[in-house]
């Protein structure tokens, strides 16, 4: 995944957990995400994002 591919509202996985992108800081390449379970915000460096096209809630199943 390229940094330019990120957009607000995108669901991503990271080493800190999955979430929805709420803000992108281009100058520091930091992605701010909202946790899917409890809506708490956390920040993740772009390098810590996991390229997973099936980033889901943990209740969902994979096919």
N, C-alpha and C positions, 0 to 999 in steps of 0.2 A: 504494500500500500504506500502511495506517495502522500506526503503531507498535504499537497494541493487537492487530494481526493476527499479529504475530510469536510464535513459540513454539519451545521447545527441540526440536531434531530436524528443524526445517524446513531445506530446502536453499535457499540464496540465492546470488545473484550480487552481486558488488561490484566496485569499481574495483581492488581488490587481488586479485581472483580469486573463484572459487566455493568454497563450503564449507557445512558443516552447523552450524547455530546450537547452541552449547553453553551459553551463558549470556547473559542480557539484563540490562543495568543500566538500570533505569527512571529513576534520578535524573540520569544523564548522557546518556541515550539512546545508549549504546554497546552494540554487539552483538559478542559474542565468538564466533568461528567456528573450526572445525577444517577445515583444508585437506583436500580430497577425495583428493589424490594421495599426500601423505606424512604426513598426520595432524598437521601442525604447527598450532599455534594462532595466531590473529591477531585483532586488534580492528578494528572498523570503526564509524565514526559512522553513525547511522541514515540520515543524509542521503546517504551514499555507497553505500547499497544500490541495486542495479539491479532494478527490477521486471520480472522475466522468469519467466513461468510454466514455462519449460523450462530451468531451471538443472540441467545435467547434468555428468557427468564429460566431459572433452574427448574421450574415446574413443567416447562415445555419438554417435548421429546424430540429426538433427532431421528430422521428417516434415512 
